[in-house]
Amino acid sequence: MEQELLNIGFGSTVVADRIITILAPNSAPMKRLKDEAKEDKRLVDATYGRRTRSIILTDTNHVILCAIQAETVSQRFIALRNSGKKANEEE
Protein backbone atom coordinates (compact mmCIF):
# COMPACT_ATOMS: atom_id res chain seq x y z
CA MET A 1 0.00 0.00 0.00
CA GLU A 2 1.54 3.26 -1.15
CA GLN A 3 0.82 6.39 0.88
CA GLU A 4 0.94 9.86 -0.65
CA LEU A 5 2.70 12.45 1.48
CA LEU A 6 1.71 16.11 1.40
CA ASN A 7 4.56 18.60 1.86
CA ILE A 8 3.55 21.13 4.53
CA GLY A 9 6.84 23.00 4.47
CA PHE A 10 10.27 22.95 6.09
CA GLY A 11 10.77 19.24 5.44
CA SER A 12 7.51 18.16 7.11
CA THR A 13 4.93 15.95 5.44
CA VAL A 14 1.48 14.58 6.31
CA VAL A 15 -0.18 11.43 4.96
CA ALA A 16 -2.67 12.91 2.47
CA ASP A 17 -5.33 10.24 3.06
CA ARG A 18 -5.55 11.26 6.72
CA ILE A 19 -6.41 14.92 6.06
CA ILE A 20 -10.00 15.94 6.72
CA THR A 21 -9.69 19.69 6.27
CA ILE A 22 -7.24 22.57 5.89
CA LEU A 23 -8.28 25.68 7.80
CA ALA A 24 -7.21 29.29 8.26
CA PRO A 25 -6.24 29.98 11.91
CA ASN A 26 -7.76 33.48 12.16
CA SER A 27 -11.04 32.85 13.98
CA ALA A 28 -11.81 32.31 17.65
CA PRO A 29 -13.14 28.75 17.05
CA MET A 30 -9.81 27.80 15.44
CA LYS A 31 -7.95 29.18 18.45
CA ARG A 32 -10.18 27.11 20.74
CA LEU A 33 -9.58 24.03 18.57
CA LYS A 34 -5.83 24.58 18.89
CA ASP A 35 -6.02 25.09 22.67
CA GLU A 36 -8.18 21.98 23.19
CA ALA A 37 -5.82 19.87 21.07
CA LYS A 38 -2.86 21.11 23.10
CA GLU A 39 -4.58 20.16 26.36
CA ASP A 40 -5.42 16.70 25.00
CA LYS A 41 -1.89 16.23 23.59
CA ARG A 42 -3.20 16.00 20.00
CA LEU A 43 -1.40 19.11 18.74
CA VAL A 44 1.51 18.84 16.30
CA ASP A 45 3.41 22.09 15.78
CA ALA A 46 5.11 21.98 12.37
CA THR A 47 5.69 25.76 12.19
CA TYR A 48 9.33 25.62 13.36
CA GLY A 49 8.81 28.81 15.36
CA ARG A 50 7.14 30.72 12.56
CA ARG A 51 3.65 32.19 12.58
CA THR A 52 0.78 29.70 12.15
CA ARG A 53 -0.83 30.29 8.75
CA SER A 54 -2.93 27.14 8.46
CA ILE A 55 -4.35 24.35 10.58
CA ILE A 56 -4.70 20.80 9.29
CA LEU A 57 -7.25 18.51 10.92
CA THR A 58 -6.76 14.76 10.49
CA ASP A 59 -9.09 11.77 10.78
CA THR A 60 -7.21 10.73 13.94
CA ASN A 61 -8.37 14.04 15.47
CA HIS A 62 -4.84 15.47 15.50
CA VAL A 63 -4.41 19.18 14.86
CA ILE A 64 -1.33 20.15 12.84
CA LEU A 65 -0.09 23.74 12.81
CA CYS A 66 1.59 24.81 9.60
CA ALA A 67 3.53 27.95 8.62
CA ILE A 68 2.33 27.76 5.00
CA GLN A 69 -0.84 29.59 3.88
CA ALA A 70 -3.99 27.41 3.88
CA GLU A 71 -4.57 28.16 0.20
CA THR A 72 -1.06 27.01 -0.72
CA VAL A 73 -1.44 23.78 1.27
CA SER A 74 -4.82 23.20 -0.41
CA GLN A 75 -3.31 23.70 -3.86
CA ARG A 76 -0.54 21.21 -3.05
CA PHE A 77 -3.16 18.74 -1.83
CA ILE A 78 -5.21 19.10 -5.03
CA ALA A 79 -2.09 18.75 -7.20
CA LEU A 80 -1.09 15.62 -5.28
CA ARG A 81 -4.57 14.12 -5.75
CA ASN A 82 -4.59 14.96 -9.47
CA SER A 83 -1.15 13.43 -10.01
CA GLY A 84 -2.29 10.28 -8.22
CA LYS A 85 -5.36 9.96 -10.45
CA LYS A 86 -3.25 10.39 -13.61
CA ALA A 87 -0.83 7.71 -12.43
CA ASN A 88 -3.72 5.30 -11.83
CA GLU A 89 -5.18 6.00 -15.28
CA GLU A 90 -1.86 5.22 -16.95
CA GLU A 91 -1.61 1.78 -15.34
Biopython code that builds the backbone (N, CA, C, O; Angstrom):
import numpy as np
from Bio.PDB.StructureBuilder import StructureBuilder

atoms = [
    (1, "MET", "N", (0.839, -1.177, 0.000)),
    (1, "MET", "CA", (0.000, 0.000, 0.000)),
    (1, "MET", "C", (0.885, 1.242, 0.000)),
    (1, "MET", "O", (1.696, 1.439, 0.905)),
    (2, "GLU", "N", (0.722, 2.063, -1.009)),
    (2, "GLU", "CA", (1.537, 3.258, -1.147)),
    (2, "GLU", "C", (0.788, 4.470, -0.593)),
    (2, "GLU", "O", (-0.360, 4.719, -0.960)),
    (3, "GLN", "N", (1.440, 5.215, 0.287)),
    (3, "GLN", "CA", (0.820, 6.395, 0.881)),
    (3, "GLN", "C", (1.388, 7.653, 0.240)),
    (3, "GLN", "O", (2.600, 7.779, 0.059)),
    (4, "GLU", "N", (0.499, 8.582, -0.101)),
    (4, "GLU", "CA", (0.940, 9.855, -0.652)),
    (4, "GLU", "C", (1.198, 10.811, 0.506)),
    (4, "GLU", "O", (0.391, 10.921, 1.428)),
    (5, "LEU", "N", (2.332, 11.499, 0.444)),
    (5, "LEU", "CA", (2.702, 12.446, 1.485)),
    (5, "LEU", "C", (2.551, 13.868, 0.954)),
    (5, "LEU", "O", (3.012, 14.185, -0.142)),
    (6, "LEU", "N", (1.901, 14.716, 1.743)),
    (6, "LEU", "CA", (1.708, 16.112, 1.397)),
    (6, "LEU", "C", (2.780, 16.945, 2.094)),
    (6, "LEU", "O", (2.925, 16.882, 3.314)),
    (7, "ASN", "N", (3.525, 17.722, 1.321)),
    (7, "ASN", "CA", (4.562, 18.601, 1.860)),
    (7, "ASN", "C", (3.886, 19.798, 2.519)),
    (7, "ASN", "O", (3.160, 20.546, 1.865)),
    (8, "ILE", "N", (4.129, 19.977, 3.827)),
    (8, "ILE", "CA", (3.548, 21.126, 4.535)),
    (8, "ILE", "C", (4.633, 22.135, 4.924)),
    (8, "ILE", "O", (4.418, 22.992, 5.782)),
    (9, "GLY", "N", (5.772, 22.024, 4.295)),
    (9, "GLY", "CA", (6.842, 23.001, 4.472)),
    (9, "GLY", "C", (7.909, 22.606, 5.453)),
    (9, "GLY", "O", (7.663, 21.865, 6.405)),
    (10, "PHE", "N", (9.118, 23.119, 5.205)),
    (10, "PHE", "CA", (10.270, 22.954, 6.085)),
    (10, "PHE", "C", (10.607, 21.488, 6.355)),
    (10, "PHE", "O", (11.024, 21.129, 7.456)),
    (11, "GLY", "N", (10.421, 20.644, 5.332)),
    (11, "GLY", "CA", (10.765, 19.237, 5.441)),
    (11, "GLY", "C", (9.722, 18.375, 6.121)),
    (11, "GLY", "O", (9.968, 17.192, 6.354)),
    (12, "SER", "N", (8.569, 18.929, 6.447)),
    (12, "SER", "CA", (7.513, 18.164, 7.106)),
    (12, "SER", "C", (6.485, 17.692, 6.090)),
    (12, "SER", "O", (6.179, 18.393, 5.125)),
    (13, "THR", "N", (5.959, 16.504, 6.318)),
    (13, "THR", "CA", (4.927, 15.952, 5.444)),
    (13, "THR", "C", (3.820, 15.339, 6.294)),
    (13, "THR", "O", (4.016, 15.012, 7.465)),
    (14, "VAL", "N", (2.643, 15.194, 5.667)),
    (14, "VAL", "CA", (1.485, 14.576, 6.307)),
    (14, "VAL", "C", (0.932, 13.549, 5.325)),
    (14, "VAL", "O", (0.947, 13.782, 4.116)),
    (15, "VAL", "N", (0.450, 12.429, 5.822)),
    (15, "VAL", "CA", (-0.177, 11.433, 4.962)),
    (15, "VAL", "C", (-1.470, 12.045, 4.417)),
    (15, "VAL", "O", (-2.374, 12.376, 5.185)),
    (16, "ALA", "N", (-1.556, 12.193, 3.110)),
    (16, "ALA", "CA", (-2.667, 12.908, 2.470)),
    (16, "ALA", "C", (-4.011, 12.252, 2.744)),
    (16, "ALA", "O", (-5.012, 12.955, 2.886)),
    (17, "ASP", "N", (-4.065, 10.932, 2.823)),
    (17, "ASP", "CA", (-5.334, 10.236, 3.060)),
    (17, "ASP", "C", (-5.908, 10.510, 4.443)),
    (17, "ASP", "O", (-7.094, 10.275, 4.675)),
    (18, "ARG", "N", (-5.103, 10.993, 5.346)),
    (18, "ARG", "CA", (-5.547, 11.264, 6.719)),
    (18, "ARG", "C", (-6.148, 12.662, 6.898)),
    (18, "ARG", "O", (-6.783, 12.933, 7.917)),
    (19, "ILE", "N", (-5.958, 13.536, 5.933)),
    (19, "ILE", "CA", (-6.409, 14.923, 6.060)),
    (19, "ILE", "C", (-7.916, 15.021, 5.872)),
    (19, "ILE", "O", (-8.466, 14.520, 4.891)),
    (20, "ILE", "N", (-8.572, 15.670, 6.819)),
    (20, "ILE", "CA", (-10.004, 15.940, 6.722)),
    (20, "ILE", "C", (-10.225, 17.338, 6.162)),
    (20, "ILE", "O", (-11.024, 17.530, 5.245)),
    (21, "THR", "N", (-9.510, 18.312, 6.720)),
    (21, "THR", "CA", (-9.692, 19.689, 6.268)),
    (21, "THR", "C", (-8.440, 20.517, 6.518)),
    (21, "THR", "O", (-7.612, 20.194, 7.369)),
    (22, "ILE", "N", (-8.330, 21.602, 5.743)),
    (22, "ILE", "CA", (-7.243, 22.568, 5.889)),
    (22, "ILE", "C", (-7.910, 23.899, 6.188)),
    (22, "ILE", "O", (-8.724, 24.377, 5.398)),
    (23, "LEU", "N", (-7.576, 24.494, 7.308)),
    (23, "LEU", "CA", (-8.276, 25.678, 7.800)),
    (23, "LEU", "C", (-7.351, 26.870, 7.984)),
    (23, "LEU", "O", (-6.146, 26.715, 8.185)),
    (24, "ALA", "N", (-7.936, 28.068, 7.911)),
    (24, "ALA", "CA", (-7.213, 29.289, 8.264)),
    (24, "ALA", "C", (-7.320, 29.464, 9.783)),
    (24, "ALA", "O", (-8.371, 29.178, 10.356)),
    (25, "PRO", "N", (-6.263, 29.925, 10.438)),
    (25, "PRO", "CA", (-6.245, 29.982, 11.909)),
    (25, "PRO", "C", (-6.800, 31.276, 12.514)),
    (25, "PRO", "O", (-6.646, 31.496, 13.715)),
    (26, "ASN", "N", (-7.434, 32.129, 11.725)),
    (26, "ASN", "CA", (-7.756, 33.481, 12.158)),
    (26, "ASN", "C", (-8.893, 33.593, 13.170)),
    (26, "ASN", "O", (-8.905, 34.539, 13.957)),
    (27, "SER", "N", (-9.833, 32.678, 13.178)),
    (27, "SER", "CA", (-11.039, 32.851, 13.983)),
    (27, "SER", "C", (-10.890, 32.314, 15.405)),
    (27, "SER", "O", (-9.988, 31.532, 15.707)),
    (28, "ALA", "N", (-11.800, 32.758, 16.264)),
    (28, "ALA", "CA", (-11.810, 32.305, 17.650)),
    (28, "ALA", "C", (-12.060, 30.793, 17.766)),
    (28, "ALA", "O", (-11.424, 30.144, 18.596)),
    (29, "PRO", "N", (-12.972, 30.208, 16.957)),
    (29, "PRO", "CA", (-13.142, 28.749, 17.046)),
    (29, "PRO", "C", (-11.870, 27.970, 16.712)),
    (29, "PRO", "O", (-11.618, 26.915, 17.294)),
    (30, "MET", "N", (-11.071, 28.482, 15.783)),
    (30, "MET", "CA", (-9.813, 27.803, 15.440)),
    (30, "MET", "C", (-8.821, 27.901, 16.590)),
    (30, "MET", "O", (-8.066, 26.963, 16.846)),
    (31, "LYS", "N", (-8.824, 29.031, 17.281)),
    (31, "LYS", "CA", (-7.947, 29.184, 18.447)),
    (31, "LYS", "C", (-8.372, 28.231, 19.564)),
    (31, "LYS", "O", (-7.524, 27.658, 20.249)),
    (32, "ARG", "N", (-9.685, 28.060, 19.748)),
    (32, "ARG", "CA", (-10.184, 27.106, 20.743)),
    (32, "ARG", "C", (-9.812, 25.678, 20.352)),
    (32, "ARG", "O", (-9.403, 24.883, 21.198)),
    (33, "LEU", "N", (-9.954, 25.358, 19.067)),
    (33, "LEU", "CA", (-9.585, 24.032, 18.568)),
    (33, "LEU", "C", (-8.122, 23.738, 18.875)),
    (33, "LEU", "O", (-7.779, 22.645, 19.324)),
    (34, "LYS", "N", (-7.270, 24.718, 18.630)),
    (34, "LYS", "CA", (-5.834, 24.578, 18.890)),
    (34, "LYS", "C", (-5.568, 24.387, 20.389)),
    (34, "LYS", "O", (-4.779, 23.525, 20.777)),
    (35, "ASP", "N", (-6.221, 25.184, 21.216)),
    (35, "ASP", "CA", (-6.018, 25.085, 22.671)),
    (35, "ASP", "C", (-6.499, 23.736, 23.219)),
    (35, "ASP", "O", (-5.840, 23.135, 24.066)),
    (36, "GLU", "N", (-7.649, 23.269, 22.731)),
    (36, "GLU", "CA", (-8.178, 21.978, 23.188)),
    (36, "GLU", "C", (-7.262, 20.835, 22.764)),
    (36, "GLU", "O", (-7.033, 19.899, 23.529)),
    (37, "ALA", "N", (-6.740, 20.915, 21.545)),
    (37, "ALA", "CA", (-5.823, 19.873, 21.067)),
    (37, "ALA", "C", (-4.542, 19.858, 21.896)),
    (37, "ALA", "O", (-3.992, 18.795, 22.183)),
    (38, "LYS", "N", (-4.075, 21.038, 22.277)),
    (38, "LYS", "CA", (-2.861, 21.113, 23.095)),
    (38, "LYS", "C", (-3.095, 20.476, 24.461)),
    (38, "LYS", "O", (-2.239, 19.747, 24.963)),
    (39, "GLU", "N", (-4.246, 20.748, 25.057)),
    (39, "GLU", "CA", (-4.577, 20.158, 26.363)),
    (39, "GLU", "C", (-4.660, 18.637, 26.278)),
    (39, "GLU", "O", (-4.218, 17.932, 27.185)),
    (40, "ASP", "N", (-5.232, 18.136, 25.174)),
    (40, "ASP", "CA", (-5.419, 16.699, 25.004)),
    (40, "ASP", "C", (-4.200, 16.006, 24.390)),
    (40, "ASP", "O", (-4.240, 14.806, 24.116)),
    (41, "LYS", "N", (-3.126, 16.754, 24.176)),
    (41, "LYS", "CA", (-1.888, 16.229, 23.588)),
    (41, "LYS", "C", (-2.120, 15.649, 22.188)),
    (41, "LYS", "O", (-1.595, 14.591, 21.842)),
    (42, "ARG", "N", (-2.924, 16.372, 21.389)),
    (42, "ARG", "CA", (-3.195, 15.997, 20.002)),
    (42, "ARG", "C", (-2.660, 17.049, 19.037)),
    (42, "ARG", "O", (-2.936, 16.987, 17.839)),
    (43, "LEU", "N", (-1.903, 18.006, 19.544)),
    (43, "LEU", "CA", (-1.398, 19.115, 18.737)),
    (43, "LEU", "C", (0.003, 18.801, 18.228)),
    (43, "LEU", "O", (0.882, 18.396, 18.989)),
    (44, "VAL", "N", (0.194, 18.999, 16.915)),
    (44, "VAL", "CA", (1.508, 18.838, 16.298)),
    (44, "VAL", "C", (1.887, 20.198, 15.723)),
    (44, "VAL", "O", (1.212, 20.712, 14.831)),
    (45, "ASP", "N", (2.963, 20.775, 16.236)),
    (45, "ASP", "CA", (3.407, 22.091, 15.776)),
    (45, "ASP", "C", (4.508, 21.913, 14.737)),
    (45, "ASP", "O", (5.649, 21.597, 15.075)),
    (46, "ALA", "N", (4.152, 22.121, 13.462)),
    (46, "ALA", "CA", (5.113, 21.983, 12.365)),
    (46, "ALA", "C", (5.486, 23.350, 11.803)),
    (46, "ALA", "O", (5.853, 23.466, 10.633)),
    (47, "THR", "N", (5.391, 24.395, 12.644)),
    (47, "THR", "CA", (5.692, 25.758, 12.190)),
    (47, "THR", "C", (7.164, 26.105, 12.326)),
    (47, "THR", "O", (7.626, 27.064, 11.708)),
    (48, "TYR", "N", (7.907, 25.351, 13.115)),
    (48, "TYR", "CA", (9.328, 25.624, 13.362)),
    (48, "TYR", "C", (9.549, 27.059, 13.841)),
    (48, "TYR", "O", (10.478, 27.742, 13.410)),
    (49, "GLY", "N", (8.664, 27.495, 14.748)),
    (49, "GLY", "CA", (8.813, 28.806, 15.364)),
    (49, "GLY", "C", (8.256, 29.960, 14.551)),
    (49, "GLY", "O", (8.304, 31.110, 14.987)),
    (50, "ARG", "N", (7.735, 29.663, 13.388)),
    (50, "ARG", "CA", (7.144, 30.715, 12.561)),
    (50, "ARG", "C", (5.666, 30.892, 12.908)),
    (50, "ARG", "O", (5.102, 30.118, 13.682)),
    (51, "ARG", "N", (5.054, 31.912, 12.330)),
    (51, "ARG", "CA", (3.653, 32.193, 12.576)),
    (51, "ARG", "C", (2.772, 31.096, 11.955)),
    (51, "ARG", "O", (3.047, 30.624, 10.852)),
    (52, "THR", "N", (1.718, 30.699, 12.670)),
    (52, "THR", "CA", (0.779, 29.698, 12.148)),
    (52, "THR", "C", (-0.080, 30.336, 11.077)),
    (52, "THR", "O", (-0.757, 31.333, 11.327)),
    (53, "ARG", "N", (-0.053, 29.760, 9.874)),
    (53, "ARG", "CA", (-0.825, 30.291, 8.752)),
    (53, "ARG", "C", (-1.906, 29.328, 8.287)),
    (53, "ARG", "O", (-2.781, 29.707, 7.508)),
    (54, "SER", "N", (-1.852, 28.085, 8.757)),
    (54, "SER", "CA", (-2.926, 27.139, 8.459)),
    (54, "SER", "C", (-2.962, 26.056, 9.528)),
    (54, "SER", "O", (-1.975, 25.791, 10.214)),
    (55, "ILE", "N", (-4.134, 25.440, 9.643)),
    (55, "ILE", "CA", (-4.349, 24.347, 10.582)),
    (55, "ILE", "C", (-4.884, 23.172, 9.786)),
    (55, "ILE", "O", (-5.831, 23.314, 9.013)),
    (56, "ILE", "N", (-4.276, 22.018, 9.977)),
    (56, "ILE", "CA", (-4.704, 20.802, 9.286)),
    (56, "ILE", "C", (-5.323, 19.878, 10.324)),
    (56, "ILE", "O", (-4.715, 19.580, 11.353)),
    (57, "LEU", "N", (-6.537, 19.433, 10.040)),
    (57, "LEU", "CA", (-7.246, 18.506, 10.917)),
    (57, "LEU", "C", (-7.230, 17.130, 10.273)),
    (57, "LEU", "O", (-7.549, 16.992, 9.092)),
    (58, "THR", "N", (-6.860, 16.109, 11.042)),
    (58, "THR", "CA", (-6.755, 14.757, 10.491)),
    (58, "THR", "C", (-7.891, 13.869, 11.002)),
    (58, "THR", "O", (-8.606, 14.227, 11.938)),
    (59, "ASP", "N", (-8.039, 12.707, 10.369)),
    (59, "ASP", "CA", (-9.088, 11.773, 10.780)),
    (59, "ASP", "C", (-8.790, 11.117, 12.125)),
    (59, "ASP", "O", (-9.677, 10.504, 12.719)),
    (60, "THR", "N", (-7.566, 11.236, 12.610)),
    (60, "THR", "CA", (-7.210, 10.733, 13.936)),
    (60, "THR", "C", (-7.425, 11.792, 15.009)),
    (60, "THR", "O", (-7.055, 11.607, 16.169)),
    (61, "ASN", "N", (-8.034, 12.912, 14.600)),
    (61, "ASN", "CA", (-8.367, 14.038, 15.473)),
    (61, "ASN", "C", (-7.134, 14.812, 15.935)),
    (61, "ASN", "O", (-7.196, 15.535, 16.929)),
    (62, "HIS", "N", (-6.018, 14.669, 15.226)),
    (62, "HIS", "CA", (-4.841, 15.473, 15.505)),
    (62, "HIS", "C", (-4.976, 16.817, 14.804)),
    (62, "HIS", "O", (-5.582, 16.921, 13.738)),
    (63, "VAL", "N", (-4.410, 17.826, 15.411)),
    (63, "VAL", "CA", (-4.412, 19.181, 14.858)),
    (63, "VAL", "C", (-2.961, 19.534, 14.553)),
    (63, "VAL", "O", (-2.107, 19.518, 15.440)),
    (64, "ILE", "N", (-2.693, 19.852, 13.287)),
    (64, "ILE", "CA", (-1.333, 20.146, 12.844)),
    (64, "ILE", "C", (-1.243, 21.622, 12.482)),
    (64, "ILE", "O", (-1.997, 22.110, 11.640)),
    (65, "LEU", "N", (-0.321, 22.324, 13.120)),
    (65, "LEU", "CA", (-0.090, 23.735, 12.815)),
    (65, "LEU", "C", (0.969, 23.838, 11.736)),
    (65, "LEU", "O", (1.994, 23.159, 11.784)),
    (66, "CYS", "N", (0.706, 24.699, 10.758)),
    (66, "CYS", "CA", (1.587, 24.811, 9.604)),
    (66, "CYS", "C", (1.902, 26.282, 9.340)),
    (66, "CYS", "O", (1.041, 27.140, 9.535)),
    (67, "ALA", "N", (3.111, 26.581, 8.902)),
    (67, "ALA", "CA", (3.531, 27.951, 8.622)),
    (67, "ALA", "C", (3.278, 28.352, 7.167)),
    (67, "ALA", "O", (3.648, 29.451, 6.754)),
    (68, "ILE", "N", (2.657, 27.478, 6.402)),
    (68, "ILE", "CA", (2.332, 27.756, 5.004)),
    (68, "ILE", "C", (0.858, 28.172, 4.925)),
    (68, "ILE", "O", (0.025, 27.639, 5.658)),
    (69, "GLN", "N", (0.534, 29.121, 4.042)),
    (69, "GLN", "CA", (-0.844, 29.588, 3.877)),
    (69, "GLN", "C", (-1.773, 28.414, 3.565)),
    (69, "GLN", "O", (-1.388, 27.479, 2.863)),
    (70, "ALA", "N", (-3.010, 28.471, 4.097)),
    (70, "ALA", "CA", (-3.990, 27.407, 3.880)),
    (70, "ALA", "C", (-4.258, 27.199, 2.388)),
    (70, "ALA", "O", (-4.410, 26.063, 1.938)),
    (71, "GLU", "N", (-4.316, 28.265, 1.638)),
    (71, "GLU", "CA", (-4.570, 28.158, 0.201)),
    (71, "GLU", "C", (-3.438, 27.415, -0.509)),
    (71, "GLU", "O", (-3.688, 26.605, -1.402)),
    (72, "THR", "N", (-2.216, 27.687, -0.118)),
    (72, "THR", "CA", (-1.058, 27.012, -0.716)),
    (72, "THR", "C", (-1.074, 25.520, -0.384)),
    (72, "THR", "O", (-0.827, 24.686, -1.255)),
    (73, "VAL", "N", (-1.363, 25.186, 0.867)),
    (73, "VAL", "CA", (-1.437, 23.779, 1.265)),
    (73, "VAL", "C", (-2.558, 23.086, 0.494)),
    (73, "VAL", "O", (-2.397, 21.951, 0.045)),
    (74, "SER", "N", (-3.689, 23.767, 0.340)),
    (74, "SER", "CA", (-4.820, 23.203, -0.409)),
    (74, "SER", "C", (-4.441, 22.943, -1.864)),
    (74, "SER", "O", (-4.786, 21.900, -2.421)),
    (75, "GLN", "N", (-3.739, 23.878, -2.473)),
    (75, "GLN", "CA", (-3.309, 23.702, -3.859)),
    (75, "GLN", "C", (-2.358, 22.519, -3.991)),
    (75, "GLN", "O", (-2.446, 21.759, -4.956)),
    (76, "ARG", "N", (-1.451, 22.357, -3.030)),
    (76, "ARG", "CA", (-0.538, 21.215, -3.046)),
    (76, "ARG", "C", (-1.311, 19.908, -2.904)),
    (76, "ARG", "O", (-0.994, 18.911, -3.552)),
    (77, "PHE", "N", (-2.332, 19.929, -2.043)),
    (77, "PHE", "CA", (-3.159, 18.744, -1.829)),
    (77, "PHE", "C", (-3.892, 18.359, -3.113)),
    (77, "PHE", "O", (-3.917, 17.187, -3.491)),
    (78, "ILE", "N", (-4.485, 19.342, -3.779)),
    (78, "ILE", "CA", (-5.205, 19.095, -5.032)),
    (78, "ILE", "C", (-4.248, 18.577, -6.108)),
    (78, "ILE", "O", (-4.573, 17.635, -6.831)),
    (79, "ALA", "N", (-3.073, 19.190, -6.210)),
    (79, "ALA", "CA", (-2.087, 18.747, -7.197)),
    (79, "ALA", "C", (-1.648, 17.313, -6.919)),
    (79, "ALA", "O", (-1.467, 16.527, -7.848)),
    (80, "LEU", "N", (-1.479, 16.974, -5.656)),
    (80, "LEU", "CA", (-1.094, 15.616, -5.281)),
    (80, "LEU", "C", (-2.183, 14.622, -5.667)),
    (80, "LEU", "O", (-1.895, 13.549, -6.196)),
    (81, "ARG", "N", (-3.425, 14.981, -5.401)),
    (81, "ARG", "CA", (-4.569, 14.120, -5.749)),
    (81, "ARG", "C", (-4.672, 13.935, -7.266)),
    (81, "ARG", "O", (-4.897, 12.825, -7.748)),
    (82, "ASN", "N", (-4.506, 15.029, -8.011)),
    (82, "ASN", "CA", (-4.591, 14.958, -9.470)),
    (82, "ASN", "C", (-3.468, 14.119, -10.059)),
    (82, "ASN", "O", (-3.691, 13.373, -11.012)),
    (83, "SER", "N", (-2.272, 14.229, -9.510)),
    (83, "SER", "CA", (-1.149, 13.434, -10.014)),
    (83, "SER", "C", (-1.361, 11.959, -9.698)),
    (83, "SER", "O", (-0.948, 11.099, -10.475)),
    (84, "GLY", "N", (-1.997, 11.655, -8.576)),
    (84, "GLY", "CA", (-2.295, 10.282, -8.223)),
    (84, "GLY", "C", (-3.320, 9.664, -9.139)),
    (84, "GLY", "O", (-3.208, 8.492, -9.497)),
    (85, "LYS", "N", (-4.330, 10.444, -9.530)),
    (85, "LYS", "CA", (-5.360, 9.960, -10.448)),
    (85, "LYS", "C", (-4.770, 9.682, -11.830)),
    (85, "LYS", "O", (-5.109, 8.682, -12.462)),
    (86, "LYS", "N", (-3.883, 10.570, -12.300)),
    (86, "LYS", "CA", (-3.247, 10.391, -13.610)),
    (86, "LYS", "C", (-2.384, 9.132, -13.609)),
    (86, "LYS", "O", (-2.357, 8.392, -14.593)),
    (87, "ALA", "N", (-1.683, 8.893, -12.511)),
    (87, "ALA", "CA", (-0.828, 7.707, -12.432)),
    (87, "ALA", "C", (-1.682, 6.436, -12.475)),
    (87, "ALA", "O", (-1.292, 5.449, -13.098)),
    (88, "ASN", "N", (-2.846, 6.458, -11.816)),
    (88, "ASN", "CA", (-3.720, 5.300, -11.825)),
    (88, "ASN", "C", (-4.323, 5.059, -13.204)),
    (88, "ASN", "O", (-4.517, 3.909, -13.597)),
    (89, "GLU", "N", (-4.622, 6.121, -13.940)),
    (89, "GLU", "CA", (-5.184, 5.998, -15.277)),
    (89, "GLU", "C", (-4.176, 5.416, -16.259)),
    (89, "GLU", "O", (-4.558, 4.713, -17.194)),
    (90, "GLU", "N", (-2.891, 5.704, -16.054)),
    (90, "GLU", "CA", (-1.856, 5.223, -16.950)),
    (90, "GLU", "C", (-1.579, 3.745, -16.766)),
    (90, "GLU", "O", (-1.064, 3.102, -17.681)),
    (91, "GLU", "N", (-1.904, 3.193, -15.621)),
    (91, "GLU", "CA", (-1.611, 1.778, -15.342)),
    (91, "GLU", "C", (-2.497, 0.852, -16.070)),
    (91, "GLU", "O", (-2.367, -0.364, -15.933)),
]
sb = StructureBuilder()
sb.init_structure("model")
sb.init_model(0)
sb.init_chain("A")
sb.init_seg("    ")
for serial, (resi, resn, name, xyz) in enumerate(atoms, 1):
    if name == "N":
        sb.init_residue(resn, " ", resi, " ")
    sb.init_atom(name, np.array(xyz, "f"), 0.0, 1.0, " ", f" {name:<3s}", serial, name[0])
structure = sb.get_structure()
